[in-house]
Amino acid sequence: MKVLTPIKLPDLVLERSLRERSMADFLNSYNESLPATFPSATQSALLQFKKENKSLFKGTTSWSLDKHRKKCMDWLPQYYRSITLQQEK
C-alpha cells in the first residue's frame, strides 16, 4: 500500500512580499495594492525615505514589500505634511 503525503503549496503572497525588487518595481507594487485612504508613493518620496532610513538598506539597494512597505506607509503621511508646511512658508 502506498502512503500519500500532502504536498504543501507555495505561499504566493509570501513569495511576492519577500521578493527583492528595484525601486521602480517597489513603487508600482506599493501603489497598486494601497488602500484608497493612504497617500501614494512617488519616486522622489522613496528616494527621501531611503536617505532617512539607511539602516533598512544596509548591504543592499533593493526593496521588498515585506521589509519596506509598512515603514513607508507610516512614514509617507509625515513626509507629505512636512512638504506642505515648507511650501506654505
Helices and strands as residue ranges (DSSP letters): H 12-18, H 23-32, H 43-52, G 54-57, I 65-69, H 70-88
